Amino acid sequence: QVQLVESGGGLVQPGGSLRLSCAASGSGFSFYTMGWYRRAPGKQRELVADINRSGITNYADSMKGRFTISRDNAKNTVYLQMNSLKPEDTAVYYCKVIMTGTGWPYWGQGTQVTVSS
């Protein structure tokens, strides 16, 4: 059984920074892709960024240059460093991982990020 534990969300002022973490638990598992999605109020869920085991990253255009995704394969943990946050970044951020071999996806429960003065 894979469980994802997200942390790091909260309230931040415009221009501020937050760092999200997502730890995948479960012995013996490895994950080919780990990433972050978000759902803003009234909008569909969208990709923020993802990263594969080799460290190759993929970002949504609006996040490039402001957000940085990284991972620790030994800890099965993925991070999202968010800088220069804008009010339009307000959303629930979800961690998603894809298990190596089976390709099964797993989602976290989400963590709220609110950018407001």
C-alpha positions in Angstrom: 0.0 0.0 0.0 1.4 3.4 -1.0 0.6 6.5 1.0 1.5 10.0 0.1 2.0 12.6 2.9 2.1 16.2 1.7 3.3 19.1 3.7 4.4 22.7 3.4 1.3 24.5 2.3 -0.1 27.6 3.9 -0.7 31.3 3.6 1.9 33.5 2.0 2.0 37.1 0.8 2.5 37.9 -2.9 6.2 37.6 -3.8 6.8 35.1 -1.0 8.0 31.5 -1.1 6.9 28.1 0.0 8.3 24.7 -0.2 6.1 21.7 -0.6 7.1 18.1 0.3 5.5 14.8 -0.6 6.8 11.6 1.0 5.7 8.3 -0.5 5.6 5.5 2.1 5.5 1.8 1.5 8.5 -0.6 1.6 10.0 -1.9 -1.6 8.4 0.7 -3.9 10.1 3.0 -6.4 8.5 5.6 -8.5 9.4 6.5 -12.0 7.7 9.9 -12.1 6.9 12.1 -9.2 5.1 15.4 -9.6 2.8 18.1 -8.5 -0.6 19.2 -9.9 -2.9 22.0 -8.7 -6.5 22.9 -8.8 -7.5 26.5 -8.5 -11.0 27.5 -7.5 -13.4 27.0 -10.4 -10.7 25.5 -12.6 -9.6 22.1 -13.7 -6.6 20.3 -12.2 -3.4 21.1 -14.1 0.2 20.0 -14.1 2.7 22.1 -12.2 5.8 20.1 -12.7 7.1 16.5 -12.7 10.5 14.8 -12.5 11.6 11.3 -13.4 14.1 9.1 -11.6 16.9 10.4 -13.7 16.1 14.0 -12.7 14.6 15.1 -16.0 12.0 17.8 -15.2 9.0 19.1 -16.9 7.2 22.3 -16.0 4.1 24.1 -17.0 5.0 27.3 -18.9 3.5 29.6 -16.2 5.7 28.0 -13.5 9.0 28.1 -15.4 11.6 30.2 -13.7 9.6 30.5 -10.4 9.1 26.9 -9.3 11.7 24.2 -8.9 11.0 20.5 -8.5 13.4 18.1 -7.1 13.4 14.6 -5.6 15.3 12.3 -3.2 15.0 8.8 -4.6 16.4 7.3 -1.4 13.5 8.9 0.6 10.9 8.6 -2.1 10.2 12.2 -1.6 9.5 15.0 -4.1 9.8 18.7 -3.3 8.4 21.8 -5.0 10.2 25.1 -4.2 7.8 28.0 -5.1 9.2 31.5 -5.4 7.7 34.8 -6.5 4.3 33.5 -5.6 1.3 35.3 -7.1 -2.4 35.4 -6.1 -3.2 33.3 -9.1 -1.0 30.5 -7.7 -3.7 30.0 -5.0 -4.8 26.4 -5.3 -4.9 23.0 -3.7 -1.6 21.3 -4.7 -1.6 17.6 -5.2 1.3 15.2 -5.3 1.2 12.4 -7.9 3.6 9.5 -8.3 3.7 6.7 -10.8 5.1 3.4 -9.7 8.0 1.9 -11.5 7.1 -1.3 -13.4 3.3 -1.3 -12.9 2.7 2.3 -14.0 0.0 2.7 -11.3 -0.6 6.3 -10.3 -1.1 7.4 -6.7 -2.4 10.8 -5.6 -2.0 12.7 -2.4 -4.9 14.3 -0.6 -3.7 17.8 -1.4 -2.3 20.8 0.5 -3.8 24.3 0.3 -1.6 27.2 -0.9 -3.1 30.6 -0.5 -1.3 33.7 -1.8 -2.8 36.8 -0.4 -1.9 40.1 1.2 
